[in-house]
Amino acid sequence: MLNLSDETLQDTMNFLNNRLKEWDSDETVLLELLARGFEEKLAELYEEWKQGECSFGYMAEQLGISTWHLYDLLARRGMRTTNL
């Protein structure tokens, strides 16, 4: 699991912000970066949830979506939606 310090995360955000300005708002690049980050965070939280380290609600909150959207997202991917 990737664990970034606040300083490293801020440095990465600054770097990407500068690159996005150079890319002249290329939406494809931005969307790919967001999707990769979302997928990484989803995988990390899903593992924590499966091990009982966080709740379903917490996982949804950290992803910035509702629990209904999270349930739908996991179901569409064929991922388990209960930890029983």
C-alpha positions as CSV (number, residue, x, y, z in Angstrom):
1,M,0.0,0.0,0.0
2,L,1.3,3.4,-1.0
3,N,1.5,5.8,2.0
4,L,2.2,9.4,1.0
5,S,3.2,12.1,3.5
6,D,1.3,15.4,3.3
7,E,4.5,17.0,1.9
8,T,4.9,14.4,-0.8
9,L,1.2,14.6,-1.7
10,Q,1.4,18.4,-2.0
11,D,4.5,18.2,-4.1
12,T,2.8,15.7,-6.4
13,M,-0.3,17.9,-6.7
14,N,1.9,21.0,-7.5
15,F,3.8,19.0,-10.1
16,L,0.6,17.7,-11.8
17,N,-1.0,21.2,-11.6
18,N,2.0,22.6,-13.6
19,R,1.8,19.7,-16.1
20,L,-1.9,20.3,-16.6
21,K,-1.3,23.9,-17.5
22,E,1.3,22.8,-20.0
23,W,-1.1,20.2,-21.4
24,D,-3.6,23.0,-22.1
25,S,-6.4,21.3,-20.2
26,D,-6.2,18.0,-22.0
27,E,-9.3,16.4,-20.5
28,T,-8.2,12.8,-21.5
29,V,-5.0,13.1,-19.4
30,L,-6.8,14.6,-16.5
31,L,-9.5,12.0,-16.5
32,E,-6.9,9.2,-16.7
33,L,-5.0,10.6,-13.7
34,L,-8.2,10.9,-11.7
35,A,-9.3,7.4,-12.6
36,R,-6.0,5.9,-11.7
37,G,-6.0,7.6,-8.3
38,F,-9.6,6.6,-7.7
39,E,-8.9,3.0,-8.6
40,E,-5.8,2.9,-6.3
41,K,-7.8,4.4,-3.4
42,L,-10.7,2.0,-4.0
43,A,-8.4,-1.0,-4.0
44,E,-6.7,0.1,-0.8
45,L,-10.0,0.8,1.0
46,Y,-11.6,-2.4,-0.3
47,E,-8.8,-4.4,1.3
48,E,-9.1,-2.6,4.6
49,W,-12.9,-3.2,4.5
50,K,-12.5,-6.9,3.7
51,Q,-10.2,-7.2,6.7
52,G,-12.7,-5.4,8.9
53,E,-10.5,-2.4,9.4
54,C,-13.1,0.1,8.2
55,S,-16.8,0.3,7.6
56,F,-18.6,0.4,4.3
57,G,-19.8,4.0,5.1
58,Y,-16.2,5.1,5.8
59,M,-15.0,3.6,2.5
60,A,-17.7,5.5,0.6
61,E,-16.9,8.7,2.5
62,Q,-13.2,8.5,1.7
63,L,-14.0,8.0,-2.0
64,G,-16.4,11.0,-2.0
65,I,-19.5,8.9,-3.0
66,S,-22.6,7.7,-1.3
67,T,-22.9,4.2,0.1
68,W,-25.5,3.5,-2.7
69,H,-23.0,4.5,-5.4
70,L,-20.3,2.4,-3.7
71,Y,-22.6,-0.6,-3.6
72,D,-23.4,-0.2,-7.3
73,L,-19.8,0.3,-8.2
74,L,-18.6,-2.8,-6.4
75,A,-21.6,-4.9,-7.7
76,R,-20.9,-3.9,-11.3
77,R,-17.3,-5.1,-10.9
78,G,-18.4,-8.4,-9.4
79,M,-16.8,-7.5,-6.0
80,R,-18.3,-8.6,-2.7
81,T,-20.5,-6.0,-1.1
82,T,-21.0,-7.7,2.3
83,N,-18.2,-8.8,4.7
84,L,-20.2,-11.6,6.3
